[in-house]
């Protein structure tokens, strides 16, 4: 399941820039057609609080962006989200404003928050269309030996 | 009375101001951010970088562009490429300044421009302005670089040309107004482009 998705219980905590026509919440609405626009300057970042459960294990993170050059993903475990650790960073190709689709396997990362950092750009204004955090719930184990709330 | 409140769109843009020492980069910057009240009377060399912010309003499009101005050192001792390049990262605009009374400072413009643009290797060169400073000295015919020469160099290098006099407080806002306008235009253009991509990701 997508742990970042708003309808699943994910929420957007903060973002470094805001245009009411393209608000940061668009990242987690599940649609590729809506996006968060950065209004100029780098770095830019947005923090997503993942679905609140006893335990999750992240499998894959997928980002849909434009004009991003260097992208960094960080995680934080715990309610305060005060300490951040890098998960991965990557340099995306220059697509001259077209969609950049990037997927990274991150086998079993545990986290309550995910931060997407745009460290540099190919153009002045980057956009983030979607951040999808696919993971499994590893919460309380039921008597059948499988996690009670297991859904893939 | 207009009751409806439209939120202001805030855009932010990084501008690096470069050029030889003593051409007046700091004087122009100080006059700009103080709206013409603070002309530095004594010369104080900028040794690293001076950072300041200027908000430029674009009322007709309900937008405000914050220009983050990085006034860089012009003196050779302080502008070794590896030191200055730190300040040039992620710049949106380059602002190259020369002194209209100093041909050498005009000849350095190409080198400054190249240095800043090298930090972002994209197909479209970084936009910006070329400023001929101390334009008030044209009257005493002490100027050695004429306006046509400046305009030609600017055109050949994809810059807009402006002449300013920080001492007379004339023309100081114009180049920055120009960059703010251009930045807003670029923002709208890239938004149109991103909106046009609807559903292309489709994973």
HADDOCK unambig.tbl for C-alpha pairs under 7 A between the chains (distance, minus, plus):
assign (segid A and resid 19 and name CA) (segid B and resid 9 and name CA) 6.21 0.50 0.50
assign (segid A and resid 32 and name CA) (segid B and resid 198 and name CA) 6.50 0.50 0.50
assign (segid A and resid 32 and name CA) (segid B and resid 199 and name CA) 5.19 0.50 0.50
assign (segid A and resid 32 and name CA) (segid B and resid 201 and name CA) 6.18 0.50 0.50
assign (segid A and resid 32 and name CA) (segid B and resid 202 and name CA) 6.81 0.50 0.50
assign (segid A and resid 33 and name CA) (segid B and resid 197 and name CA) 6.92 0.50 0.50
assign (segid A and resid 33 and name CA) (segid B and resid 198 and name CA) 3.97 0.50 0.50
assign (segid A and resid 33 and name CA) (segid B and resid 199 and name CA) 4.91 0.50 0.50
assign (segid A and resid 39 and name CA) (segid B and resid 11 and name CA) 4.91 0.50 0.50
assign (segid A and resid 39 and name CA) (segid B and resid 12 and name CA) 6.17 0.50 0.50
assign (segid A and resid 40 and name CA) (segid B and resid 11 and name CA) 5.78 0.50 0.50
assign (segid A and resid 40 and name CA) (segid B and resid 12 and name CA) 4.70 0.50 0.50
assign (segid A and resid 40 and name CA) (segid B and resid 13 and name CA) 5.48 0.50 0.50
assign (segid A and resid 41 and name CA) (segid B and resid 12 and name CA) 5.96 0.50 0.50
assign (segid A and resid 41 and name CA) (segid B and resid 13 and name CA) 5.61 0.50 0.50
assign (segid A and resid 41 and name CA) (segid B and resid 14 and name CA) 6.38 0.50 0.50
assign (segid A and resid 41 and name CA) (segid B and resid 90 and name CA) 6.81 0.50 0.50
assign (segid A and resid 42 and name CA) (segid B and resid 90 and name CA) 6.19 0.50 0.50
assign (segid A and resid 64 and name CA) (segid B and resid 201 and name CA) 6.59 0.50 0.50
assign (segid A and resid 99 and name CA) (segid B and resid 200 and name CA) 6.97 0.50 0.50
assign (segid A and resid 99 and name CA) (segid B and resid 201 and name CA) 6.34 0.50 0.50
assign (segid A and resid 101 and name CA) (segid B and resid 201 and name CA) 6.55 0.50 0.50
assign (segid A and resid 120 and name CA) (segid B and resid 90 and name CA) 6.40 0.50 0.50
assign (segid A and resid 122 and name CA) (segid B and resid 122 and name CA) 6.60 0.50 0.50
assign (segid A and resid 124 and name CA) (segid B and resid 92 and name CA) 6.41 0.50 0.50
assign (segid A and resid 125 and name CA) (segid B and resid 187 and name CA) 6.54 0.50 0.50
assign (segid A and resid 125 and name CA) (segid B and resid 190 and name CA) 6.79 0.50 0.50
